[in-house]
Amino acid sequence: MPDWLRDAVSVTPIPAGTMAIRLVLAVIFGAAVALVYRLSHGRHSRDARTLTVTLVLLCVLLAMVSMVIGESIARAFGLVGALSIVRFRTIVEDTRDTAFVIFAVIVGMAVGTGLILVPLIGIPIVGLAAIALSRQTGERTGPASVSDSPSPFLNLSVRLVLGRDPGLVLAGPIARHVQSHRLTGIATARQGAAIDVTYSLALATGGNAAALVQEINGIEGVQSVELRESSQDL
């Protein structure tokens, strides 16, 4: 190896073979975390597949970070400072998704530092707990099929003049066109002169989205109506 290249490359205390083995194990354990996520959540949202891939990659990346840091406090602080500039635009709508992201971080760091027993023991225990708790809350496990979701889930956003009760104003159209719904957000708009309400809903069998929007838009006090596909279920 040329002297200039030897000077530019730092000698790592971890052999290359050990690094490769740890990264392969990180992929395997990351896939296990993603499998636990799928089984415990039974997700049928459009974002579920993306998050499972993210969990696997996160384990591998954190394993690499742990090997880079090693026992160097200076490297640890340097990486914290470098990563602090990263900003994410995606909002995590389900708090359980955040728990699995932290789960992937812990597994990746454990594999990177050579603590293989941590994921070997932790993944089965966390997996059993997550599946058991999801069943206690009445949530379906396993991937959902098309027949499980007779209606697409939608987000309904309505802007009303201040002083109108959203529950009373929207009760009629919702009863006629909607199978199930829940209020997901409420906020003021136009400097307090209006109010925005958001519902997550599933149309009734044979329901018409255009008819729902048209009927709500014709109600006195409604300033705007927006109906969009939702990434979450009810």
TORBALO-158408 format. One record per residue (C-alpha): residue in three letters; x, y, z. Coordinates in Angstrom, 1 decimal, m for minus. Layout:
BEGIN
+--------+--------+--------+--------+
: residu :     xx :     yy :     zz :
+--------+--------+--------+--------+
:    ALA :      X :      Y :      Z :
...
+--------+--------+--------+--------+
***
This chain:
BEGIN
+--------+--------+--------+--------+
: residu :     xx :     yy :     zz :
+--------+--------+--------+--------+
:    MET :    0.0 :    0.0 :    0.0 :
:    PRO :    1.4 :    3.4 :   m0.9 :
:    ASP :    2.6 :    5.6 :    2.0 :
:    TRP :    0.1 :    8.4 :    1.2 :
:    LEU :   m2.8 :    5.9 :    1.2 :
:    ARG :   m1.6 :    4.3 :    4.4 :
:    ASP :   m1.5 :    7.7 :    6.1 :
:    ALA :   m5.0 :    8.5 :    5.0 :
:    VAL :   m6.5 :    5.2 :    6.3 :
:    SER :   m6.9 :    4.6 :   10.0 :
:    VAL :   m6.2 :    1.2 :   11.5 :
:    THR :   m9.4 :   m0.1 :   13.1 :
:    PRO :   m9.3 :   m2.3 :   16.2 :
:    ILE :  m12.0 :   m4.5 :   14.7 :
:    PRO :  m10.9 :   m7.0 :   12.0 :
:    ALA :  m12.6 :   m6.7 :    8.6 :
:    GLY :  m14.1 :  m10.2 :    9.0 :
:    THR :  m15.6 :   m9.3 :   12.3 :
:    MET :  m17.1 :   m6.2 :   10.8 :
:    ALA :  m18.7 :   m8.1 :    8.0 :
:    ILE :  m20.1 :  m10.7 :   10.3 :
:    ARG :  m21.6 :   m8.0 :   12.6 :
:    LEU :  m23.2 :   m6.2 :    9.6 :
:    VAL :  m24.7 :   m9.5 :    8.3 :
:    LEU :  m26.1 :  m10.1 :   11.8 :
:    ALA :  m27.5 :   m6.6 :   11.9 :
:    VAL :  m29.4 :   m7.3 :    8.6 :
:    ILE :  m30.8 :  m10.6 :   10.1 :
:    PHE :  m31.8 :   m9.0 :   13.4 :
:    GLY :  m33.2 :   m6.0 :   11.7 :
:    ALA :  m35.4 :   m8.3 :    9.6 :
:    ALA :  m36.5 :   m9.9 :   12.8 :
:    VAL :  m37.5 :   m6.5 :   14.2 :
:    ALA :  m39.4 :   m5.7 :   11.0 :
:    LEU :  m41.2 :   m9.1 :   11.2 :
:    VAL :  m42.2 :   m8.4 :   14.8 :
:    TYR :  m43.5 :   m5.0 :   13.7 :
:    ARG :  m45.6 :   m6.6 :   11.0 :
:    LEU :  m47.0 :   m9.4 :   13.2 :
:    SER :  m47.8 :   m7.2 :   16.1 :
:    HIS :  m49.3 :   m4.3 :   14.2 :
:    GLY :  m51.0 :   m6.2 :   11.4 :
:    ARG :  m50.5 :   m3.0 :    9.4 :
:    HIS :  m52.5 :   m2.4 :    6.3 :
:    SER :  m51.6 :    1.2 :    5.8 :
:    ARG :  m49.6 :    2.3 :    2.8 :
:    ASP :  m46.6 :    3.4 :    4.9 :
:    ALA :  m46.2 :    0.0 :    6.6 :
:    ARG :  m43.9 :   m1.6 :    4.0 :
:    THR :  m41.7 :    1.5 :    3.9 :
:    LEU :  m41.2 :    1.4 :    7.7 :
:    THR :  m40.3 :   m2.3 :    7.7 :
:    VAL :  m37.5 :   m1.5 :    5.2 :
:    THR :  m36.4 :    1.5 :    7.3 :
:    LEU :  m36.2 :   m0.7 :   10.4 :
:    VAL :  m33.8 :   m3.1 :    8.7 :
:    LEU :  m31.6 :   m0.4 :    7.3 :
:    LEU :  m31.6 :    1.4 :   10.6 :
:    CYS :  m30.2 :   m1.7 :   12.4 :
:    VAL :  m27.4 :   m1.9 :    9.9 :
:    LEU :  m26.5 :    1.8 :   10.0 :
:    LEU :  m26.5 :    1.9 :   13.8 :
:    ALA :  m24.2 :   m1.2 :   13.8 :
:    MET :  m21.8 :    0.7 :   11.6 :
:    VAL :  m22.1 :    3.8 :   13.8 :
:    SER :  m21.3 :    1.8 :   16.9 :
:    MET :  m18.2 :    0.3 :   15.3 :
:    VAL :  m17.1 :    3.8 :   14.1 :
:    ILE :  m17.4 :    5.2 :   17.6 :
:    GLY :  m15.8 :    2.2 :   19.4 :
:    GLU :  m14.6 :    3.5 :   22.8 :
:    SER :  m13.8 :    7.0 :   21.5 :
:    ILE :  m15.7 :    9.7 :   23.4 :
:    ALA :  m14.6 :   12.3 :   20.9 :
:    ARG :  m16.0 :   10.3 :   18.0 :
:    ALA :  m19.3 :    9.9 :   19.9 :
:    PHE :  m19.7 :   13.6 :   20.4 :
:    GLY :  m18.6 :   14.3 :   16.8 :
:    LEU :  m21.3 :   12.0 :   15.4 :
:    VAL :  m24.0 :   13.5 :   17.6 :
:    GLY :  m23.1 :   16.9 :   16.3 :
:    ALA :  m23.1 :   15.7 :   12.7 :
:    LEU :  m26.4 :   13.9 :   13.0 :
:    SER :  m28.1 :   16.7 :   14.8 :
:    ILE :  m28.4 :   18.7 :   11.6 :
:    VAL :  m30.6 :   16.0 :   10.1 :
:    ARG :  m34.3 :   17.0 :   10.0 :
:    PHE :  m37.2 :   14.7 :    9.1 :
:    ARG :  m40.4 :   15.9 :    7.4 :
:    THR :  m42.4 :   12.7 :    7.9 :
:    ILE :  m44.7 :   12.8 :   10.9 :
:    VAL :  m45.0 :    9.5 :   12.9 :
:    GLU :  m48.8 :    9.2 :   13.4 :
:    ASP :  m48.6 :    6.1 :   15.5 :
:    THR :  m46.6 :    6.2 :   18.7 :
:    ARG :  m45.9 :    2.4 :   18.4 :
:    ASP :  m44.0 :    3.1 :   15.3 :
:    THR :  m41.7 :    5.3 :   17.3 :
:    ALA :  m41.2 :    2.4 :   19.8 :
:    PHE :  m40.1 :    0.1 :   17.0 :
:    VAL :  m37.7 :    2.7 :   15.6 :
:    ILE :  m36.1 :    2.9 :   19.1 :
:    PHE :  m36.1 :   m1.0 :   19.1 :
:    ALA :  m34.2 :   m1.0 :   15.8 :
:    VAL :  m31.7 :    1.5 :   17.2 :
:    ILE :  m31.0 :   m0.6 :   20.3 :
:    VAL :  m30.6 :   m3.8 :   18.3 :
:    GLY :  m28.3 :   m2.1 :   15.8 :
:    MET :  m26.1 :   m0.6 :   18.5 :
:    ALA :  m25.9 :   m3.9 :   20.3 :
:    VAL :  m24.8 :   m5.8 :   17.2 :
:    GLY :  m22.3 :   m3.1 :   16.4 :
:    THR :  m20.6 :   m3.4 :   19.8 :
:    GLY :  m20.6 :   m7.2 :   19.7 :
:    LEU :  m23.3 :   m7.7 :   22.3 :
:    ILE :  m25.1 :  m10.4 :   20.3 :
:    LEU :  m27.0 :  m11.8 :   23.3 :
:    VAL :  m28.9 :   m8.6 :   23.7 :
:    PRO :  m30.9 :   m9.0 :   20.4 :
:    LEU :  m31.0 :  m12.8 :   20.7 :
:    ILE :  m32.8 :  m12.5 :   24.1 :
:    GLY :  m34.5 :   m9.2 :   23.6 :
:    ILE :  m36.2 :   m9.7 :   20.2 :
:    PRO :  m38.2 :  m12.8 :   21.2 :
:    ILE :  m39.3 :  m11.2 :   24.5 :
:    VAL :  m40.2 :   m7.8 :   22.9 :
:    GLY :  m41.9 :   m9.6 :   20.0 :
:    LEU :  m44.1 :  m11.8 :   22.3 :
:    ALA :  m45.0 :   m8.7 :   24.4 :
:    ALA :  m45.9 :   m6.6 :   21.3 :
:    ILE :  m48.1 :   m9.4 :   19.8 :
:    ALA :  m49.8 :  m10.0 :   23.1 :
:    LEU :  m50.5 :   m6.3 :   23.7 :
:    SER :  m51.8 :   m5.8 :   20.2 :
:    ARG :  m54.3 :   m8.6 :   20.7 :
:    GLN :  m55.4 :   m7.2 :   24.1 :
:    THR :  m56.2 :   m3.9 :   22.3 :
:    GLY :  m58.3 :   m5.8 :   19.7 :
:    GLU :  m56.0 :   m5.2 :   16.8 :
:    ARG :  m55.6 :   m7.7 :   14.0 :
:    THR :  m52.3 :   m9.5 :   13.5 :
:    GLY :  m50.7 :  m10.5 :   10.3 :
:    PRO :  m50.9 :   m8.7 :    7.0 :
:    ALA :  m54.3 :   m7.5 :    5.9 :
:    SER :  m55.9 :   m8.6 :    2.7 :
:    VAL :  m58.1 :   m6.6 :    0.4 :
:    SER :  m61.2 :   m8.2 :    1.8 :
:    ASP :  m60.3 :   m6.9 :    5.3 :
:    SER :  m60.8 :   m3.3 :    4.1 :
:    PRO :  m64.1 :   m2.9 :    2.3 :
:    SER :  m63.7 :    0.8 :    2.1 :
:    PRO :  m60.7 :    3.0 :    1.7 :
:    PHE :  m59.8 :    5.2 :    4.7 :
:    LEU :  m60.1 :    8.9 :    4.1 :
:    ASN :  m59.3 :   12.1 :    5.8 :
:    LEU :  m62.1 :   14.7 :    5.8 :
:    SER :  m61.1 :   18.3 :    6.5 :
:    VAL :  m63.9 :   20.9 :    6.9 :
:    ARG :  m63.5 :   24.6 :    7.6 :
:    LEU :  m66.4 :   26.2 :    9.5 :
:    VAL :  m67.2 :   29.7 :   10.6 :
:    LEU :  m66.5 :   30.2 :   14.3 :
:    GLY :  m69.4 :   29.4 :   16.5 :
:    ARG :  m70.8 :   26.4 :   14.6 :
:    ASP :  m70.7 :   23.0 :   16.3 :
:    PRO :  m68.9 :   20.5 :   14.0 :
:    GLY :  m70.7 :   17.5 :   15.5 :
:    LEU :  m74.2 :   19.0 :   14.8 :
:    VAL :  m73.3 :   20.5 :   11.4 :
:    LEU :  m71.8 :   17.3 :   10.0 :
:    ALA :  m74.0 :   14.7 :   11.8 :
:    GLY :  m76.4 :   14.3 :    8.9 :
:    PRO :  m74.0 :   13.8 :    6.0 :
:    ILE :  m71.8 :   11.5 :    8.0 :
:    ALA :  m74.8 :    9.4 :    9.0 :
:    ARG :  m75.8 :    9.0 :    5.4 :
:    HIS :  m72.5 :    8.4 :    3.7 :
:    VAL :  m70.0 :    7.1 :    6.3 :
:    GLN :  m69.6 :    3.7 :    7.8 :
:    SER :  m67.3 :    4.7 :   10.7 :
:    HIS :  m65.4 :    7.8 :   11.7 :
:    ARG :  m63.4 :    9.5 :   14.4 :
:    LEU :  m62.3 :   13.0 :   15.1 :
:    THR :  m58.5 :   13.3 :   14.6 :
:    GLY :  m57.9 :   17.1 :   14.8 :
:    ILE :  m59.4 :   20.5 :   15.4 :
:    ALA :  m57.7 :   23.9 :   15.1 :
:    THR :  m58.5 :   27.6 :   14.5 :
:    ALA :  m57.9 :   29.2 :   11.2 :
:    ARG :  m58.0 :   32.7 :    9.6 :
:    GLN :  m56.7 :   34.3 :   12.8 :
:    GLY :  m59.5 :   32.7 :   14.9 :
:    ALA :  m62.3 :   33.6 :   12.6 :
:    ALA :  m62.8 :   30.0 :   11.5 :
:    ILE :  m62.3 :   26.4 :   12.8 :
:    ASP :  m60.8 :   23.4 :   10.9 :
:    VAL :  m61.9 :   19.9 :   11.9 :
:    THR :  m60.4 :   16.7 :   10.6 :
:    TYR :  m62.0 :   13.3 :   10.6 :
:    SER :  m60.6 :    9.8 :    9.7 :
:    LEU :  m63.5 :    7.9 :    8.1 :
:    ALA :  m64.5 :    4.9 :    6.0 :
:    LEU :  m67.3 :    5.4 :    3.5 :
:    ALA :  m70.4 :    3.2 :    3.8 :
:    THR :  m70.9 :    0.4 :    1.3 :
:    GLY :  m71.9 :    2.1 :   m1.9 :
:    GLY :  m71.0 :    5.5 :   m0.4 :
:    ASN :  m70.1 :    8.2 :   m2.8 :
:    ALA :  m67.2 :   10.5 :   m1.8 :
:    ALA :  m68.3 :   13.2 :   m4.3 :
:    ALA :  m71.8 :   13.2 :   m2.9 :
:    LEU :  m70.4 :   13.5 :    0.7 :
:    VAL :  m68.3 :   16.5 :   m0.2 :
:    GLN :  m71.1 :   18.2 :   m2.2 :
:    GLU :  m73.6 :   17.8 :    0.6 :
:    ILE :  m71.2 :   19.2 :    3.3 :
:    ASN :  m70.2 :   22.1 :    1.0 :
:    GLY :  m73.8 :   23.1 :    0.7 :
:    ILE :  m74.3 :   23.5 :    4.5 :
:    GLU :  m74.5 :   27.0 :    5.8 :
:    GLY :  m71.3 :   28.1 :    7.6 :
:    VAL :  m69.0 :   25.6 :    5.7 :
:    GLN :  m66.2 :   27.5 :    4.0 :
:    SER :  m64.2 :   24.6 :    2.5 :
:    VAL :  m64.2 :   20.8 :    2.3 :
:    GLU :  m61.3 :   18.5 :    1.5 :
:    LEU :  m61.4 :   14.7 :    1.2 :
:    ARG :  m58.0 :   12.8 :    0.9 :
:    GLU :  m56.8 :    9.2 :    1.1 :
:    SER :  m55.5 :    8.4 :    4.6 :
:    SER :  m52.4 :    6.4 :    5.5 :
:    GLN :  m53.9 :    5.2 :    8.7 :
:    ASP :  m56.8 :    2.9 :    9.7 :
:    LEU :  m59.5 :    3.6 :   12.2 :
+--------+--------+--------+--------+
***
